[in-house]
């Protein structure tokens, strides 16, 4: 698990009029380490349908697939794992009910990081490292120094940097984190083709330390 952790955000793509699966295929063509479907506004049935469509695409591309928030849907769609936050099920509860799923967890300060470490997740996400526009009420920015301190604490547990990561910032992130989670920098810009998304995803993956 090294390089780009691509977040396919249904809400952002819908606002741009971009098909979720077409976008996912474009990102997967770059060979990211992992993909997460984020679909906060969708119902369970629609989210499950998307996850089931993404699952074989990710498997063929050699990328791990994580569902956001919902371990039940992750299991039904045969995802590799689930990503949970501080208002979702605890890692220990997910493990008890869904032992075959990998579990990643978001943390935003040293206290949350230490508490999450005790639950032995498969990876820890930490941030926002930089200012981000992908959340309505973001947590305080931790900066690269905060990311470096998190790296020192987590030891061998894979560390995923989150928040405001783009092409320019990716090399700074790669010095301290195993992966960088990206939403906004992957989204197609005005007049851009999905081929341009693939090219940008490939460059992000490389700058975040991923293998070609």
Secondary structure, DSSP 8 states (H G I E B T S, - for coil): --EEEEEEEHHHHHHHT--HHHHHHHHHTT--SEEEEE-TTS-HHHHHHHHHHHHHHHHHHT-EEEEES-HHHHHHTT-SEEEE-TTS--HHHHHHH-TTSEEEEEE-SHHHHHHHHHTT-SEEEEE-SS--SSSTT-----HHHHHHHHHHHHTTSEEEEESS--HHHHHHHHTT-SEEEESGGGS--TT--HHHHHHHHHHHHHHTT---
